[in-house]
Amino acid sequence: MRRHEFQPGRLVAGLSLLLAGVLYLLDSSGEVDLPWFAVVPLAVGGLSLAALVGLVTYAVRRDMRTRDRTRASSDR
């Protein structure tokens, strides 16, 4: 299996949607009495947080690539 770079935005998105799914499952089984509109803000908030994390990750990696290129060109 080929290695791939870690993407924390996808991790946050997956965890938030997993949490929303577990809460929905608990509500449907009768363990928790959750209003129907409580899961939607959780999912939307989790996806928004995932987008923010993804943007920050992209910015950091782009800055690191730029620094590596600058450092490599100045070493010549």
N, C-alpha and C positions, 0 to 999 in steps of 0.2 A: 504494500500500500504506500502510495506516495505521500510524503508529508505536505501539509499545507500550513499557511500562516494562521495564527490564532486570531479570531475575529470576535472580540468581546461584545460587540453590538448584537450579533446573532445569538450569543449566549444569553444576554439580557432579554431579548425578544422571546426566546424559547422558554426561559424560566417564567416570565410573566404570563405567557399564554398557558403554560403548564399549570401555574397557580390558578388562573381563571378556570381552566378545565376541571381541576380538582375541586374548587369551590362549587362549580356547577354540578359535579357528580355528587358531592356531599349534600347539596340542596335537593337534588332529585331523589336521593335515597332517604331523605327525611332526617338526616343527622343534624343539619343546620337549616335554620329558616332565614333565607337570604332574599331580600327583595329582588325582583327580576332585573332592575336597572343598576344593580350594584356591580355586576360583572363587566358591563360595557366600559365604565370609566377606568376600571382596573386594566382592561385589555388596551384601551387607547392610551392610558398613561404609561403602561409598560412599553408599548410600541414607540411612543414619543421619547421615552428615556433611552430606548435602544437606538433610535435615530441620533440622539445627541451623543451617545457613547460612540457610535460609528463615525460621526463627524470628527469628534475629538481624536479618535484613533487614526483616522485618515490624515488629519493635520499633523499629528506627531510623527507619523511614518514619513510623510512628505518632507517635513523639516529635517528628519534624520537622513533621508536620501540626499537632500540638498547639501547638508553639512558634509556628508561623505564625499560627494562630488567635488565640493570646494576644497576639502582637505586633500583629495587625490590629485587635483590639478595644481595645488600649491606645492606639493612634494616633488613635482617634476622639475 
